Amino acid sequence: MHDHIELTNRKLKSLIDNGRITLGGNKPLKIYGTLSCSSGKRMKKENRVFFSSEQEAVNEGYRPCGHCMRTAHRKWKEKGNLVLDVMQVRGMSEASSMDNFSPAVSGIKMTNALPFNPSLSSDNSLPPRGSVKS
């Protein structure tokens, strides 16, 4: 990973021309995308980082951009929903509390719905995805 503020324009162009930089990312948001993405071109230089590959970006904890990498973003989002479903079935037993659970750190996209807690349910059925059982 290369921080944009640490690269001169000449060095950056050389790395891109040689294929050593293929993707850009937003450091605070942990999002990566193509070098031609309009969202990426608008970000501040101090927030921009560069990667040699998609695997490098993923290894650094970045997620795909929803604008320029729609297919990869959709797969990432579906994977996050699968993790949430598993956590609902387990009653969040893997996390000590929701206060200690950070979606940003785990790379999970949280919805606006409250998490389902089976211990509060009168029956053992799971609610439909996105709904809250009272």
C-alpha positions in Angstrom: 0.0 0.0 0.0 1.2 3.5 -0.9 0.0 6.7 0.6 -0.6 9.4 -2.0 1.0 12.1 0.1 4.3 10.2 0.2 4.5 9.9 -3.6 5.7 12.5 -6.1 3.6 12.9 -9.3 6.5 11.4 -11.3 6.9 8.4 -9.0 3.1 7.8 -9.0 3.0 7.9 -12.8 5.9 5.5 -13.0 4.3 3.0 -10.6 1.0 3.1 -12.6 2.8 2.8 -15.9 4.8 -0.2 -14.7 1.6 -1.9 -13.3 2.7 -1.7 -9.7 -0.3 0.4 -8.8 -3.7 -0.8 -10.2 -6.2 0.4 -7.7 -6.9 3.4 -5.4 -8.5 3.6 -2.0 -9.9 5.9 0.6 -8.0 5.4 3.8 -10.5 6.7 6.4 -13.5 4.9 4.7 -11.5 1.7 3.9 -12.9 1.6 0.3 -10.9 0.7 -2.8 -11.8 1.1 -6.5 -10.4 1.7 -10.0 -8.0 4.5 -10.7 -10.6 6.0 -13.1 -13.5 6.0 -10.6 -15.1 9.5 -10.3 -15.6 9.0 -6.5 -11.9 8.2 -6.1 -10.8 11.2 -8.1 -12.8 13.6 -5.8 -11.1 12.5 -2.6 -8.5 14.5 -0.8 -4.9 13.6 -1.5 -4.2 12.9 2.2 -7.0 10.3 2.2 -5.9 8.4 -0.9 -3.9 5.2 -0.9 -2.9 2.9 -3.8 -2.7 -0.8 -4.1 -1.0 -3.2 -6.5 -3.9 -5.7 -6.5 -7.4 -6.3 -5.3 -6.0 -9.0 -2.9 -3.7 -6.4 -1.3 -6.6 -4.1 -0.7 -8.7 -6.8 0.8 -5.8 -8.0 3.0 -5.6 -4.4 4.3 -9.3 -4.5 5.3 -10.7 -2.4 2.4 -14.1 -3.1 0.7 -14.9 -2.6 -3.0 -16.4 0.6 -4.2 -20.1 0.5 -5.0 -19.7 2.8 -8.0 -16.9 1.4 -10.1 -16.8 -2.2 -8.8 -20.4 -3.1 -8.7 -20.0 -6.9 -9.0 -17.3 -7.1 -6.3 -19.3 -4.8 -4.1 -22.4 -6.9 -4.5 -20.5 -10.0 -3.5 -19.0 -8.2 -0.5 -22.4 -7.0 0.6 -23.9 -10.5 0.2 -21.1 -12.0 2.3 -21.8 -9.4 5.0 -25.5 -10.3 5.1 -24.6 -14.0 5.4 -22.4 -13.2 8.4 -25.3 -11.3 10.0 -27.6 -14.3 9.5 -25.2 -16.6 11.2 -24.8 -14.1 14.1 -28.6 -14.0 14.4 -28.9 -17.7 14.6 -26.2 -17.9 17.3 -27.9 -15.1 19.2 -24.8 -12.9 19.1 -23.1 -15.4 21.4 -19.7 -14.8 19.8 -19.7 -11.2 20.8 -19.9 -10.2 24.5 -22.3 -7.4 23.7 -23.3 -5.2 20.8 -21.3 -2.4 22.5 -18.1 -4.4 21.8 -19.1 -5.3 18.3 -17.8 -3.0 15.6 -19.1 -3.5 12.1 -16.4 -1.3 10.6 -13.6 -3.4 12.1 -15.2 -6.7 11.1 -16.1 -5.5 7.6 -19.8 -6.2 8.1 -22.5 -3.9 6.6 -25.2 -3.4 9.3 -28.8 -2.6 8.4 -31.1 -0.2 10.2 -32.9 -3.1 11.8 -32.2 -4.0 15.3 -30.4 -7.4 15.8 -32.7 -10.4 16.5 -32.2 -11.9 19.9 -33.6 -15.4 20.2 -33.6 -15.3 24.0 -36.4 -12.6 23.8 -38.5 -14.6 21.4 -41.5 -16.7 22.6 -40.9 -19.3 19.9 -37.7 -20.5 18.2 -38.4 -19.3 14.7 -36.3 -16.7 13.1 -37.9 -13.5 11.8 -37.7 -12.6 8.1 -34.5 -10.8 7.2 -34.6 -7.1 8.1 -37.5 -7.4 10.5 -37.5 -7.0 14.2 -39.4 -9.5 16.3 -41.1 -8.0 19.4 
